[in-house]
Amino acid sequence: MLYDFLEFDNYASPLYGRVRDEIVLNRFSKEDSIRFLETGFNEVGMHPPKTILEEVVGVLNGIPGWLAFYGYKAVQNKRFDVLDRVLEEAIKMVTGELDRIVRYGSLYKHVLRAIAMGYKNWSAIKRAVEIWTGARVPNKTLYYSLCRLMDLSILLKENEKYEFADPIHREAAKKLTL
């Protein structure tokens, strides 16, 4: 989506042909996530129990932004038992993001909710969406919606199954009303 917006491949774009560097920040492994949090806490003189870090890493699934957000909230509150509050705030942020996406078409809401409820393959998603909308959904329309959600890094496709890239997005999508 960012590349579409910046139009790097459009010769009429001011950014066409410009030198650029890309930084891709992938999900951290469990070990890297724990090390990331420990390093940050050590810098401010805090030393969390390993069990708390393992719980946080298990829930936030190695996503650097959410790990940093947890660390920030823990330091800000000078305590480590802030995961529930972090999740609550993160889900609110992501719900706002999903609401903006849904404004482009209600089909996104149905697709997101279907996947959040466990419908992972094409036919199951399509059936759920058609039941909820009460209308036939053309294959091309569903395909475009799924591709757009993958372009936005909300969904991943692996072995013909769709899944959320981020567990926070899944929890926020469960809260979407039909």
C-alpha positions in Angstrom: 0.0 0.0 0.0 2.8 2.4 0.8 4.4 1.7 -2.5 1.2 2.4 -4.3 0.8 5.7 -2.4 4.4 6.8 -3.0 4.3 5.7 -6.7 8.0 4.7 -6.9 7.3 3.0 -10.2 5.4 5.9 -11.8 7.7 8.1 -13.9 5.5 11.1 -13.2 6.0 10.8 -9.5 8.6 13.0 -7.8 10.0 9.9 -6.1 10.5 7.9 -9.4 14.1 6.8 -9.8 15.2 8.2 -6.4 17.6 6.2 -4.3 15.9 4.8 -1.3 16.7 2.3 1.5 14.1 0.0 2.9 14.0 -1.2 6.5 11.9 -4.3 7.0 11.2 -5.1 10.6 10.0 -8.6 10.9 8.4 -10.3 13.9 11.0 -11.2 16.5 11.5 -14.8 17.7 10.6 -15.6 21.2 14.2 -15.4 22.3 14.8 -12.0 20.5 11.5 -10.7 22.0 12.6 -11.5 25.5 16.1 -10.1 24.8 14.6 -6.9 23.4 12.4 -6.4 26.5 15.2 -7.3 28.9 17.6 -4.9 27.2 15.1 -2.0 27.3 14.2 -2.6 31.0 17.8 -2.9 31.9 18.5 0.5 30.4 16.0 2.0 32.9 17.0 -0.1 35.9 14.0 -2.4 35.9 14.3 -6.2 36.1 11.1 -8.1 35.2 10.6 -11.8 36.2 11.2 -14.1 33.2 7.7 -15.6 33.6 6.1 -12.2 33.0 8.3 -11.6 29.9 7.3 -15.0 28.5 3.7 -14.2 29.0 4.0 -10.9 27.3 5.9 -12.4 24.4 3.4 -15.2 24.0 0.5 -12.7 23.8 2.2 -10.1 21.6 3.6 -12.7 19.3 7.0 -11.0 18.7 5.6 -7.9 17.1 8.2 -5.2 17.8 5.7 -2.3 18.0 3.5 -4.0 20.6 6.6 -5.2 22.6 7.9 -1.6 22.7 4.4 -0.3 23.6 4.3 -2.8 26.5 7.8 -1.8 27.6 6.8 1.9 27.5 3.7 1.3 29.6 5.5 -0.8 32.1 8.2 1.8 32.5 5.7 4.6 32.7 3.7 2.8 35.4 6.8 1.4 37.1 5.3 -2.1 37.2 5.1 -5.1 34.9 1.5 -6.1 35.3 0.2 -3.8 32.6 -0.4 -6.4 29.8 -4.2 -6.3 30.2 -4.2 -2.5 29.9 -1.8 -2.6 27.0 -4.0 -5.1 25.2 -7.1 -3.0 25.9 -5.5 0.1 24.5 -3.9 -1.7 21.5 -7.3 -3.2 20.6 -8.9 0.3 20.7 -6.2 1.7 18.4 -6.5 -1.2 16.0 -10.3 -1.0 16.1 -10.0 2.6 14.9 -7.8 1.5 12.1 -10.2 -1.3 11.1 -13.1 1.2 11.2 -11.3 3.4 8.7 -10.8 0.5 6.4 -14.5 -0.6 6.7 -15.5 2.9 5.5 -14.2 1.8 2.1 -16.7 -1.0 1.9 -18.7 -3.1 4.3 -17.4 -6.3 2.8 -14.1 -5.7 4.6 -15.9 -5.9 7.9 -17.5 -9.2 7.0 -14.2 -10.7 5.7 -12.3 -9.6 8.8 -14.9 -10.9 11.2 -15.2 -14.2 9.3 -11.4 -14.8 9.6 -11.4 -13.7 13.3 -14.2 -16.2 14.0 -12.1 -19.1 12.5 -13.2 -19.2 8.9 -9.8 -19.5 7.3 -10.2 -20.8 3.7 -11.7 -19.2 0.7 -15.0 -21.1 0.6 -15.7 -20.8 4.3 -15.0 -17.1 4.2 -17.2 -16.7 1.2 -20.1 -18.7 2.7 -19.9 -16.7 6.0 -19.8 -13.3 4.2 -22.7 -14.3 1.9 -24.8 -15.4 4.9 -24.2 -12.2 6.8 -24.8 -9.9 3.8 -27.7 -11.9 2.5 -26.2 -11.5 -1.0 -24.0 -13.4 -3.5 -20.4 -12.1 -3.4 -18.6 -12.3 -6.7 -15.3 -14.2 -6.5 -13.4 -11.2 -8.0 -14.8 -8.9 -5.2 -13.8 -11.3 -2.5 -10.4 -11.8 -4.0 -9.8 -8.0 -4.2 -10.9 -7.6 -0.6 -8.5 -10.3 0.6 -5.6 -9.0 -1.5 -6.2 -5.4 -0.2 -6.2 -6.7 3.4 -2.9 -8.6 2.7 -1.4 -5.4 1.1 -2.3 -3.6 4.3 -0.4 -6.3 6.3 -3.5 -7.2 8.2 -3.8 -10.7 6.7 -1.4 -13.3 5.7 -2.0 -16.3 3.4 -0.3 -19.5 4.2 -1.2 -23.0 2.8 -4.4 -21.6 1.3 -5.5 -20.3 4.7 -6.0 -16.7 5.7 -4.8 -15.5 9.1 -4.2 -12.3 10.9 -0.6 -11.1 10.8 -1.1 -9.6 14.3 -3.1 -11.1 17.2 -4.3 -7.6 18.1 -6.0 -7.2 14.7 -7.8 -10.6 15.3 -9.1 -9.5 18.6 -10.2 -6.1 17.3 -11.9 -7.8 14.3 -13.9 -10.0 16.7 -15.5 -6.8 18.0 -16.7 -5.6 14.6 -20.5 -5.5 14.6 -22.4 -6.8 11.6 
